[in-house]
Amino acid sequence: MINDELLHKWVNGELTGEELAAFKRRPEYPSLAKLYRQTEHLAVPDMDAQNILANILKKEKEENAGRRIFLTTWLKYAAAACLLILAGWFVWTNTNSETHYQMAKGEKTNGLLPDGSQFFLNAESHLWYNKITWNKERSLHLTGEAFFEVVKGSTFTVHTPAGSVQVLGTKFNVRSRNGILDVKCQHGKVAVLTPDGKTIDQLSQYDAIRIEPGKIPEKYRIAPAGKAAWVEGITKLRKVTLAEALQEIERQYNVDIHTEGIDTSEIMSCNFQHDDLALALQTTLSSFDIVFEIKNNGQVYLRKK
């Protein structure tokens, strides 16, 4: 990929996690990031941002008052980014000023919130917030799973369909799938709330809680870790159904698992890695009388032995 295409993907919010890491290592990145921070509050309507970017990236020289000015590579990029910001078309924003990160099966990403806090978004998850009102509302929305490293002194609320989490300078993981909310606090403190804002519990370091409809919330302890295991490429599941475990394998490997004739309601716990599908299936199914077959088209079939 040539540099101009990489810049275009950065501006349009299309970089993968690996591409973003590479982009941040480029010498012109600090200048682009600084420019964005200084101009992110500006917006003007109805400019053809895509044509602006194309024109700027095609030009090696610009004339100013009859004098030829040779722009350095990073300055051209900065000019492109600046015009796109002014056009109201910068990274991931839409007409409602919402910033969205949406991952499909087999995809993960990470990024920064407006206050500098870092997030890691798991496969088949969706995170979004309003950048314009962030300083006032300080809230974001999540479906799926994300791990947050919150900068000291920052506060915000994570809203999920199953409940909310309020934070203050902490590291924590939120998983909201199938109506079940699971929150793990690695550092600091978090408050876990119902969807209507009532406090369920407060978690301190290494506390965790699982909230399932119709059941009493289950509080438990977790092992010390710098990040959630899935960020490091390992999924750890505790007291889930076999169906939930197989769904997580589908998310991480972008496959479809067929379970006709298999009872997937049994409760289990398991760990599996994200770099070997056969090993992940073998590990997950080790306590069951089930064999599997992996097809080349991303289909996996289970059957009883």
Secondary structure per residue as TSV (DSSP state, phi and psi in degrees):
chain	resnum	aa	ss	phi	psi
A	1	M	-	360.0	131.3
A	2	I	-	-78.3	161.4
A	3	N	H	-60.0	-39.8
A	4	D	H	-61.1	-38.9
A	5	E	H	-67.4	-37.5
A	6	L	H	-65.0	-41.8
A	7	L	H	-62.0	-43.9
A	8	H	H	-59.9	-42.1
A	9	K	H	-65.9	-37.0
A	10	W	H	-62.8	-46.7
A	11	V	H	-62.5	-36.5
A	12	N	H	-91.5	1.7
A	13	G	T	73.4	31.3
A	14	E	-	-111.1	5.5
A	15	L	-	-71.0	139.1
A	16	T	-	-74.6	170.1
A	17	G	H	-58.7	-39.9
A	18	E	H	-67.9	-41.6
A	19	E	H	-66.6	-38.2
A	20	L	H	-63.0	-42.0
A	21	A	H	-61.6	-41.2
A	22	A	H	-67.0	-39.8
A	23	F	H	-63.0	-38.5
A	24	K	H	-68.2	-19.5
A	25	R	T	-83.5	-10.3
A	26	R	S	-71.3	144.1
A	27	P	T	-63.8	-26.1
A	28	E	T	-84.8	-7.0
A	29	Y	H	-59.8	-46.3
A	30	P	H	-55.4	-37.4
A	31	S	H	-67.8	-41.3
A	32	L	H	-65.1	-44.1
A	33	A	H	-63.4	-41.3
A	34	K	H	-63.6	-42.5
A	35	L	H	-60.1	-43.1
A	36	Y	H	-61.8	-45.2
A	37	R	H	-62.4	-35.3
A	38	Q	H	-77.1	-20.3
A	39	T	H	-122.8	6.1
A	40	E	T	-65.6	-19.3
A	41	H	T	-83.8	-6.4
A	42	L	-	-90.9	147.4
A	43	A	-	-159.0	138.8
A	44	V	-	-132.5	146.8
A	45	P	S	-86.3	159.1
A	46	D	S	59.4	39.7
A	47	M	-	-102.0	145.5
A	48	D	-	-82.0	82.5
A	49	A	H	-65.4	-36.7
A	50	Q	H	-65.0	-41.5
A	51	N	H	-67.9	-36.8
A	52	I	H	-58.2	-48.0
A	53	L	H	-62.0	-44.5
A	54	A	H	-61.5	-42.9
A	55	N	H	-65.6	-43.2
A	56	I	H	-65.3	-41.8
A	57	L	H	-70.5	-23.3
A	58	K	H	-80.8	-23.5
A	59	K	-	-89.1	128.9
A	60	E	S	-93.3	-19.0
A	61	K	E	-138.8	156.0
A	62	E	E	-134.7	145.8
A	63	E	E	-104.1	138.4
A	64	N	E	-137.5	110.2
A	65	A	T	55.8	43.8
A	66	G	T	78.5	0.6
A	67	R	E	-111.7	131.0
A	68	R	E	-79.4	129.9
A	69	I	E	-119.3	124.1
A	70	F	E	-93.3	114.7
A	71	L	-	-84.6	136.3
A	72	T	-	-70.2	162.2
A	73	T	H	-57.2	-45.6
A	74	W	H	-68.2	-31.1
A	75	L	H	-70.8	-36.7
A	76	K	H	-61.5	-43.6
A	77	Y	H	-62.6	-42.5
A	78	A	H	-63.3	-40.7
A	79	A	H	-62.7	-42.1
A	80	A	H	-61.4	-46.6
A	81	A	H	-62.7	-40.8
A	82	C	H	-61.9	-46.2
A	83	L	H	-65.2	-36.4
A	84	L	H	-66.8	-37.9
A	85	I	H	-62.0	-47.2
A	86	L	H	-63.4	-26.6
A	87	A	T	-79.9	-3.1
A	88	G	T	71.7	27.8
A	89	W	-	-122.3	19.4
A	90	F	-	-73.9	-175.6
A	91	V	T	-45.4	119.6
A	92	W	T	64.1	1.3
A	93	T	B	-82.2	153.2
A	94	N	-	-124.9	-168.8
A	95	T	T	-65.7	-19.1
A	96	N	T	-93.7	10.6
A	97	S	-	62.0	24.9
A	98	E	E	-94.1	139.7
A	99	T	E	-103.5	124.5
A	100	H	E	-119.4	138.6
A	101	Y	E	-125.5	115.4
A	102	Q	E	-129.6	118.8
A	103	M	-	-103.1	137.6
A	104	A	-	-89.3	-179.1
A	105	K	T	-59.3	139.8
A	106	G	T	78.6	5.4
A	107	E	-	-119.2	145.2
A	108	K	-	-137.8	161.2
A	109	T	E	-154.0	172.3
A	110	N	E	-145.6	161.2
A	111	G	E	-171.6	-173.4
A	112	L	E	-116.1	140.5
A	113	L	-	-82.9	166.5
A	114	P	T	-56.5	-26.5
A	115	D	T	-88.4	3.6
A	116	G	S	93.8	-6.3
A	117	S	-	-66.1	146.8
A	118	Q	E	-103.3	144.5
A	119	F	E	-129.5	152.6
A	120	F	E	-123.9	124.7
A	121	L	E	-110.7	126.7
A	122	N	-	-81.3	172.4
A	123	A	T	-61.4	149.1
A	124	E	T	50.3	50.8
A	125	S	-	-133.5	158.5
A	126	H	E	-139.1	123.9
A	127	L	E	-125.5	134.9
A	128	W	E	-152.0	154.8
A	129	Y	E	-156.7	165.5
A	130	N	E	-99.2	110.7
A	131	K	S	-69.7	-31.5
A	132	I	T	-66.6	-38.8
A	133	T	T	-101.7	10.2
A	134	W	H	-56.6	-47.3
A	135	N	H	-62.3	-25.3
A	136	K	H	-91.4	-47.8
A	137	E	H	-87.6	-37.1
A	138	R	-	47.6	58.3
A	139	S	E	-145.4	153.6
A	140	L	E	-139.7	166.9
A	141	H	E	-120.9	144.6
A	142	L	E	-142.1	132.6
A	143	T	E	-123.1	132.8
A	144	G	E	105.5	-133.4
A	145	E	E	-140.3	138.6
A	146	A	E	-150.1	149.5
A	147	F	E	-114.0	136.9
A	148	F	E	-122.4	137.7
A	149	E	E	-116.9	103.0
A	150	V	-	-91.4	132.1
A	151	V	-	-66.9	148.2
A	152	K	T	-58.8	132.4
A	153	G	T	88.4	-7.1
A	154	S	-	-90.4	144.5
A	155	T	E	-131.3	143.2
A	156	F	E	-163.8	171.0
A	157	T	E	-119.8	134.1
A	158	V	E	-100.6	116.8
A	159	H	E	-98.7	129.3
A	160	T	E	-127.0	164.7
A	161	P	T	-60.2	-25.7
A	162	A	T	-97.6	-4.7
A	163	G	E	153.0	178.4
A	164	S	E	-125.0	160.5
A	165	V	E	-131.9	124.9
A	166	Q	E	-103.1	136.7
A	167	V	E	-130.8	159.2
A	168	L	E	-149.4	103.9
A	169	G	E	50.6	68.8
A	170	T	E	-149.0	172.0
A	171	K	E	-119.2	126.3
A	172	F	E	-155.5	159.5
A	173	N	E	-119.9	136.4
A	174	V	E	-122.1	127.3
A	175	R	E	-126.1	120.2
A	176	S	E	-130.5	100.2
A	177	R	E	-141.4	141.8
A	178	N	T	54.9	33.4
A	179	G	T	80.2	1.3
A	180	I	E	-105.9	131.6
A	181	L	E	-109.4	126.2
A	182	D	E	-126.7	121.1
A	183	V	E	-122.7	131.4
A	184	K	E	-125.6	128.5
A	185	C	E	-106.0	115.4
A	186	Q	E	-91.1	-23.9
A	187	H	E	-160.1	143.5
A	188	G	E	81.0	-146.5
A	189	K	E	-140.6	148.5
A	190	V	E	-138.0	151.7
A	191	A	E	-110.3	133.5
A	192	V	E	-105.3	128.3
A	193	L	E	-122.0	156.5
A	194	T	-	-73.1	166.3
A	195	P	T	-57.5	-26.3
A	196	D	T	-94.7	10.9
A	197	G	S	95.1	6.0
A	198	K	-	-84.8	136.6
A	199	T	E	-71.0	127.4
A	200	I	E	-92.2	-47.2
A	201	D	E	-167.4	164.6
A	202	Q	E	-117.6	133.8
A	203	L	E	-109.5	137.8
A	204	S	-	-106.6	-175.4
A	205	Q	T	-54.3	130.2
A	206	Y	T	70.9	10.9
A	207	D	E	-87.0	152.4
A	208	A	E	-147.0	159.0
A	209	I	E	-147.4	141.4
A	210	R	E	-118.5	124.7
A	211	I	E	-119.7	115.8
A	212	E	-	-123.1	133.9
A	213	P	T	-54.4	133.5
A	214	G	T	82.5	1.6
A	215	K	S	-126.8	156.9
A	216	I	-	-70.9	132.7
A	217	P	-	-53.5	135.1
A	218	E	E	-106.0	117.4
A	219	K	E	-99.2	138.6
A	220	Y	E	-149.8	174.5
A	221	R	E	-108.3	152.1
A	222	I	-	-123.5	160.4
A	223	A	-	-77.3	147.5
A	224	P	-	-59.4	139.2
A	225	A	-	-161.2	150.8
A	226	G	S	-72.3	-37.5
A	227	K	S	-139.3	167.9
A	228	A	-	-61.9	145.1
A	229	A	G	-58.6	-37.4
A	230	W	G	-65.0	-28.0
A	231	V	G	-63.0	-32.8
A	232	E	G	-89.8	5.4
A	233	G	T	95.9	18.4
A	234	I	E	-133.2	125.8
A	235	T	E	-93.3	129.0
A	236	K	E	-118.8	118.5
A	237	L	E	-116.0	137.5
A	238	R	E	-128.5	123.8
A	239	K	E	51.9	56.5
A	240	V	E	-118.7	164.3
A	241	T	E	-76.7	160.0
A	242	L	H	-58.9	-35.6
A	243	A	H	-59.6	-43.2
A	244	E	H	-64.5	-41.1
A	245	A	H	-63.1	-42.6
A	246	L	H	-67.4	-36.0
A	247	Q	H	-61.2	-38.7
A	248	E	H	-68.0	-37.2
A	249	I	H	-62.8	-41.7
A	250	E	H	-58.6	-41.6
A	251	R	H	-64.0	-46.9
A	252	Q	H	-72.6	-31.5
A	253	Y	H	-109.1	-1.6
A	254	N	T	54.3	54.0
A	255	V	-	-127.7	167.6
A	256	D	E	-114.6	125.7
A	257	I	E	-106.7	124.0
A	258	H	E	-99.4	127.2
A	259	T	-	-123.9	26.9
A	260	E	T	-55.7	129.0
A	261	G	T	80.5	5.0
A	262	I	-	-108.5	131.9
A	263	D	-	-80.4	111.8
A	264	T	-	-106.9	17.7
A	265	S	-	-92.3	-7.8
A	266	E	-	-67.8	138.8
A	267	I	E	-80.1	139.6
A	268	M	E	-153.4	169.9
A	269	S	E	-132.6	143.3
A	270	C	E	-162.3	161.8
A	271	N	E	-125.8	143.7
A	272	F	E	-150.1	151.6
A	273	Q	E	-87.9	164.0
A	274	H	S	-100.9	9.3
A	275	D	S	-118.4	7.9
A	276	D	-	-152.6	99.9
A	277	L	H	-61.9	-45.8
A	278	A	H	-61.0	-42.3
A	279	L	H	-67.4	-38.0
A	280	A	H	-62.3	-43.6
A	281	L	H	-66.1	-43.3
A	282	Q	H	-60.9	-43.5
A	283	T	H	-65.4	-44.5
A	284	T	H	-67.8	-36.1
A	285	L	T	-96.1	7.9
A	286	S	T	-60.9	-29.7
A	287	S	T	-96.5	9.4
A	288	F	S	-117.2	155.2
A	289	D	S	-88.4	61.5
A	290	I	E	-134.6	139.4
A	291	V	E	-116.4	162.3
A	292	F	E	-133.6	159.0
A	293	E	E	-136.3	126.0
A	294	I	E	-101.4	122.9
A	295	K	-	-94.9	161.6
A	296	N	T	-71.6	-17.0
A	297	N	T	-93.4	19.8
A	298	G	S	80.2	17.5
A	299	Q	E	-106.2	137.4
A	300	V	E	-124.4	131.9
A	301	Y	E	-117.7	130.4
A	302	L	E	-106.8	146.9
A	303	R	E	-152.6	156.4
A	304	K	E	-71.5	148.3
A	305	K	-	-67.7	360.0
